[in-house]
Amino acid sequence: MPDQRLTRYLEQAGGEALLSAEPGLVRMLTGHAGDVATGPSPFQLPAMVLAPGDGPARLICSADEAAAGELVHTYEGFTAGPIDPPSGAWQALSEALSEALAMVAPGARAVLVDPATVPASVVWSLGERGAPAPDLLSLGSVKNDAELAAIEASVRLCDAGHVAARAATVAGATELDVWAGVTAAIERAAGRRVAMIADLVSGPRTAEVGGPPTDRRLDSGDLLICDLVPRLDGLWGDSCATWAVGEAPAWAEPLRAACLEALRVGLDALRPGALSGDVDALVRSVVAASGYEYPHHTGHGVGFRWHEQPRIVPGGSTRLEAGMVVALEPGGYSDGRGLRVEQVAVVTENGCRVLSAHPLGLAANDGAAA
Amino acid sequence: MPDQRLTRYLEQAGGEALLSAEPGLVRMLTGHAGDVATGPSPFQLPAMVLAPGDGPARLICSADEAAAGELVHTYEGFTAGPIDPPSGAWQALSEALSEALAMVAPGARAVLVDPATVPASVVWSLGERGAPAPDLLSLGSVKNDAELAAIEASVRLCDAGHVAARAATVAGATELDVWAGVTAAIERAAGRRVAMIADLVSGPRTAEVGGPPTDRRLDSGDLLICDLVPRLDGLWGDSCATWAVGEAPAWAEPLRAACLEALRVGLDALRPGALSGDVDALVRSVVAASGYEYPHHTGHGVGFRWHEQPRIVPGGSTRLEAGMVVALEPGGYSDGRGLRVEQVAVVTENGCRVLSAHPLGLAANDGAAA
């Protein structure tokens, strides 16, 4: 019944249960995909998961957030009465604790608490029973089939967003005009609002690697870097491409070819047993041979969070396993110039399977229906 | 130098300093308007404010978030190296603490900690120096002139969103089509991405009071409730109107008239010294006389959070003061029917000044240029 990934984590870390308010871990352990897009609410604390090693995980959230079928402990949310979510959440969590940890001696340091997301009120109330949970970024790096399908659905949203962004790319339009096309296409494809992280930078801004869309107007010959990271059903997708407004400058195609070759080499290296740091060095070297470099990671795990293990970074010591989902994103940047490509792949028993299907050409109309 | 509102709060609550990660309080005390729209980041903790009663407030955040000119203590954020935001944030906060609380005896219970937003790691590290901060929802209920101007700018975004929503209202369009018009208009008007809470419900969904836009198609004779709550420069606006797709059903105009009358009566009652519970009862009674009722608050403060003091609710005991910003939103709901109107006003020395300027008519083209 408990998630085997959690059971192993608790055995290694030495705890009876995990308590986290990290939306990705809540999704992984309870199936609950809460909203992340509007910051703290005065009516509720973030939804939390209490997951023991030897029983079902429990969701602690306001009644507004709870969905049917979840093993959930709720407290009042939106109300015209007095509001006090810290005590409401603590009462619901107390109930969950007494059911989930009935066998644990009071006073034992049983509950490993996510140090970055669980709020202060809960820590005080837990007292000596709570201790910091180590290294949570690795928990959930290997996905099951249902999770892979959900990530693939998010990657399909990326594809739809790229097609719309390219269609909206015309000289004189602003980055925000392109962005409006992206959000409309992705939310229509999802049939609901979608939380999204995005880089959308054009012209000289491409040298800055990323940044949100602004009212800068696209000029003929500009490049546009579009990196879309939507969250659907609690799981994140990722994707990046770079294309030109009208005709691309002469330096762009050689750089694009180098980045595509680096991406291909990286995808070839994704297989069980590969070392994350080796993949990083390999991909980085291909771009370096073109005379460019990138200041960021080569790639990262994606799914429960938009950046998780395995991190494909210099010196990375993670051994890849089947079921890990990796975004690779080599790029090149220099004065006034920037270009990046990115695809997401899942590591399989003997290699990897690419999930991304968005166009990667320099022509804005690449991939458009004839 | 310290914010007088904070000084009074700390005197009443009995603490040397306040520590909060609530984005509204961070904005109020440091001017920093961080992003709220994508949930927790693996690279950083939420930005925090450490505000002593007798000195300047300090921002604790990752280097990625810090803006020039802020009194800021930073740690590394986005990186290709190892990531450990809890210890980074704690080191930056330790530095801020030792500078801000140099005169406070070690071990004293000096720091009042926001129980809903400050993460566990910081609480453990503070140890005996941290204690729960009471009643933070009232802190910042009275705004200064610069804050009022920022709220007014957010309310202008609401106005732009309503005009776009009405223009996109045609039979056969989906709620998400209308929503795409709203987001494009608001983000173009702001010149940047804008975090937004919204109800956008049509037809029978209006009886549910609120909810996000879906792929439901608008039908002739449907009503559409549109409640837009954008955040610009860290301050929230609010607004609601209800209009018809084509010709409105016969029951709609009498209900709209009752809600508008309730709104007018409520605005007339907004003045220094008025009791929030009295305003609630007055507005609620006007709607009740029409045979309808609403299950939610009559209104709420808005600005640093999207719902704050003064809460206009049954039994509310807050005395209004000049500088408070209040959203009033009477509505009526019954089987398959729903309608709501909302305006935002600031309490002045002898009444109030309405900030909202969005159309409130039942015809979708109300307010459209001739």
Contacts between the chains, C-beta under 8 A, distances in Angstrom:
chain1	res1	chain2	res2	distance
A	22	B	40	5.9
A	23	B	39	5.2
A	23	B	40	6.9
A	36	B	37	8.0
A	36	B	38	6.3
A	36	B	39	3.1
A	36	B	40	7.9
A	37	B	36	8.0
A	37	B	37	5.0
A	37	B	38	7.0
A	37	B	39	7.5
A	37	B	195	6.9
A	38	B	36	6.3
A	38	B	37	7.0
A	38	B	195	6.1
A	38	B	196	7.7
A	38	B	197	5.1
A	38	B	306	7.6
A	39	B	23	5.2
A	39	B	36	3.2
A	39	B	37	7.6
A	39	B	195	7.1
A	40	B	22	5.9
A	40	B	23	6.9
A	40	B	36	7.9
A	40	B	116	6.6
A	40	B	117	5.5
A	40	B	305	7.9
A	42	B	137	5.9
A	42	B	305	5.6
A	42	B	306	8.0
A	42	B	307	5.2
A	42	B	308	6.7
A	43	B	307	7.3
A	45	B	116	5.9
A	78	B	296	7.7
A	80	B	295	7.7
A	80	B	296	6.0
A	80	B	297	4.6
A	80	B	313	4.5
A	80	B	314	6.1
A	81	B	313	7.1
A	81	B	314	8.0
A	83	B	137	7.3
A	85	B	116	6.2
A	86	B	115	4.6
A	86	B	116	5.4
A	86	B	132	7.9
A	113	B	120	5.2
A	114	B	120	7.0
A	115	B	86	4.6
A	115	B	119	6.5
A	115	B	120	4.9
A	115	B	121	3.6
A	115	B	124	7.4
A	116	B	40	6.6
A	116	B	45	5.9
A	116	B	85	6.2
A	116	B	86	5.5
A	116	B	119	5.5
A	116	B	120	7.7
A	116	B	121	6.4
A	117	B	40	5.5
A	117	B	119	6.3
A	117	B	120	7.8
A	118	B	119	6.8
A	118	B	120	4.5
A	119	B	115	6.5
A	119	B	116	5.5
A	119	B	117	6.3
A	119	B	118	6.8
A	119	B	119	6.8
A	119	B	120	7.3
A	120	B	113	5.1
A	120	B	114	7.0
A	120	B	115	4.9
A	120	B	116	7.7
A	120	B	117	7.7
A	120	B	118	4.5
A	120	B	119	7.3
A	120	B	120	6.8
A	120	B	122	7.4
A	120	B	123	4.5
A	120	B	130	7.5
A	120	B	132	7.3
A	121	B	115	3.6
A	121	B	116	6.4
A	121	B	132	6.8
A	122	B	120	7.4
A	123	B	120	4.5
A	123	B	123	4.7
A	123	B	124	6.9
A	124	B	115	7.4
A	124	B	123	6.9
A	124	B	132	6.7
A	130	B	120	7.5
A	132	B	86	8.0
A	132	B	120	7.3
A	132	B	121	6.8
A	132	B	124	6.7
A	137	B	42	5.9
A	137	B	83	7.4
A	174	B	188	7.7
A	176	B	187	5.5
A	176	B	188	5.6
A	176	B	191	7.2
A	176	B	192	7.7
A	177	B	188	7.7
A	179	B	187	6.9
A	179	B	193	7.4
A	180	B	180	7.3
A	180	B	183	6.9
A	180	B	184	3.8
A	180	B	187	6.9
A	180	B	188	7.4
A	183	B	180	6.9
A	183	B	183	5.7
A	183	B	184	7.8
A	184	B	176	8.0
A	184	B	180	3.8
A	184	B	183	7.8
A	184	B	184	7.3
A	187	B	176	5.5
A	187	B	179	6.9
A	187	B	180	6.8
A	187	B	213	8.0
A	188	B	174	7.6
A	188	B	176	5.6
A	188	B	177	7.6
A	188	B	180	7.4
A	188	B	215	7.4
A	191	B	176	7.2
A	191	B	214	6.6
A	191	B	215	4.4
A	192	B	176	7.7
A	192	B	212	6.5
A	192	B	213	7.7
A	192	B	214	6.4
A	192	B	215	7.8
A	193	B	179	7.4
A	193	B	212	5.1
A	193	B	213	6.7
A	195	B	37	6.8
A	195	B	38	6.1
A	195	B	39	7.1
A	196	B	38	7.7
A	197	B	38	5.1
A	212	B	192	6.5
A	212	B	193	5.1
A	213	B	187	7.9
A	213	B	192	7.7
A	213	B	193	6.6
A	214	B	191	6.6
A	214	B	192	6.4
A	215	B	188	7.5
A	215	B	191	4.4
A	215	B	192	7.8
A	231	B	39	8.0
A	295	B	80	7.6
A	296	B	78	7.7
A	296	B	80	6.0
A	297	B	80	4.6
A	305	B	40	7.9
A	305	B	42	5.6
A	306	B	38	7.6
A	306	B	42	8.0
A	307	B	42	5.2
A	307	B	43	7.3
A	308	B	42	6.7
A	313	B	80	4.5
A	313	B	81	7.1
A	314	B	80	6.1
A	314	B	81	8.0
